[in-house]
Amino acid sequence: MDVRAIKTGGGSDGNHTSAIAPTLDGMGPRGNRAHSAEEFIEVATLLERTKMLALFLERWAAEFEIPRNP
């Protein structure tokens, strides 16, 4: 999966946190028409995005040496 920073319109709660800490946003499933009656997600992207988030958390924990349960 190609992961890169992009600019999109709109806003999120990340607008508040990014002023004080690095913030990731937009890691959820693909979709379109946000905040409208026609908003949808692409169900086929749920598994790939879940795997991506799990890998991110695993790498992040290793970098900061966060202990994991055995």
Buried (B, 14 or more C-beta within 10 A) or exposed (E): EEEEEEEEEEEEEEEEEEEEEEEEEEEEBBEEEEEEEEEEEEEEBEEEBEEBEEEEEEEEEEEEEEEEEE
